Amino acid sequence: MTDEPHGSGGAVEPTHGPGPTTRRRQLALGLRTLRKAAGLTAEGAGELAGMSKATVSRYETSKGNVRWNQVDQLCRVYDAPDEERLALVELAKTSKATDGWWVPRVSSMPSALGMLIALENEAARIRQFTSSVVPGLLQTSGYARAINATPGYGLPQAQVEEFLDTRMLRQALLDQDHSPQYRVILDESVLRRNVGGPAVMAEQLDVLLKRGSSPKISIQVLPFGNGAYSAALTGFMILGAQDPSYDVIYTENTGGSLFLEQEEERQVASVSFDYLSTEALSTESSAELIAEARKKHLQA
């Protein structure tokens, strides 16, 4: 799991309040709930509100720009109480991100990457399991460059530096005052796999040791001797909101990237992560294994 989206899929919130992406998702849920309670289809609601079915559907799936006056009109069509209508209109007015570092870059990013970065920056906590490579939030520039050179992941040379710059800017999240709690579980193969050569791996494992000593970051290793269950799992990331009902599961495969937000999907991911955490080594023992793997790479 490179957590650098290369496709798109269907579809938190910081300690200092909900961000624009979370507000837009709250708006989408509110509008969808009101429409269904009114017994209307998206097409029927659009006709009554003077807008297209596509616009109604776009608002209900958190996609594209939001116009507060159209949200107001939909709420009136649905006979929403004034208090609820005004609350949804306020969500619409504040659902556009304008101050994130990534906003000026969105037009040149895959849409899934823009969504992932926004969710990361609004998360109160992030839990991640990876069975293939070091997570993007913890990768060194050398390691990320080597991953990019892997067949199937390569970018045109003109885009490589932009890719690396974006990857490094994402990592600044972990050094902010309001950084999320970040729990990572790595399969032991991530430590053993030679990516970029001994020097690159030694530098990368040094970063894992350093990051793992932070009070808001924990890194556990799932050793080869434990957790056969992990063999059946692809990497996944749980981007946690203050309200768990707005948690999002991010995963990717060769076909693209997916954002999952159904209750059953959140439950499966949470249970899986908790199970893997109990099977993995403690953070202290994990650090010892990382240090031992670093030594082995340098001896190779």
SULNORGI-V705865 format. One record per run of one state. SS is the DSSP state (H for helix, E for strand, - for the rest). FROM is the first residue (numbers start at 1). TO is the last residue. If there is no record, write none. Layout:
BEGIN
[[SS;FROM;TO] [SS;FROM;TO]]
END
This chain:
BEGIN
[[-;1;12] [E;13;14] [-;15;16] [E;17;18] [-;19;19] [H;20;37] [-;38;41] [H;42;49] [-;50;52] [H;53;60] [-;61;67] [H;68;77] [-;78;81] [H;82;93] [-;94;102] [H;103;108] [-;109;110] [H;111;122] [-;123;124] [E;125;130] [-;131;135] [H;136;138] [-;139;140] [H;141;148] [-;149;156] [H;157;175] [-;176;180] [E;181;187] [H;188;192] [-;193;197] [H;198;212] [-;213;216] [E;217;222] [-;223;227] [H;228;232] [-;233;235] [E;236;240] [-;241;243] [H;244;246] [-;247;247] [E;248;253] [-;254;255] [E;256;260] [-;261;262] [H;263;279] [-;280;282] [H;283;299] [-;300;300]]
END
